[in-house]
């Protein structure tokens, strides 16, 4: 029987004479069994995981072959610290509507972004997945944007502006470190 393109399922149509086109699973990798020389034939594909429709599944290849560099780990650690700092913003005294300070919505958004950052940091650290790094960078960018009004609103103490400026600079460094690609592995010839 011929595979219908999905691992573990076969169509009721017979395969052409002399040609087998069955898709199997082998340790999480797809292998298309067929005559030698056919795309995806056994022994021909030596790279990463094979896509059921032929070719290489690049999303799985990238995730499987990438690892975190020292830069990435330092950036993730700093992002985790910034996420913890953001999470504590909900525990600060909430200002009255007339008092100076960030609105309650900004405090809640900072806490939510801190939680997102921490989950993404843990996920990225454990899986070395580049998508997690992007989530960390995105949440840090949004967190920095919520702190920018401190530079433009009158009545903000100078020490608060200095702290916000420091946190924005650290956020930029974190984004650069987390999104940096690992150095290419040396090839042995």
ABEGO torsion letter per residue (X at the ends): XBBAGBBGBBBABBBBBGBBBBBBBBGGBBBBBBBBGBBGBBGABABBBBBAAEEBBAAAAAAAABBBBAAAAAAAAAAAAAAAAAAAAAABBBBBAABBEBBAAAAAAAAAAAAAAAAAAAAAAAAGBAAAAAAAAAAAAAAAAAAAAAAABBGBBAAAAAAAAAAAAAAAAAAAAAABBBBBBBBBX
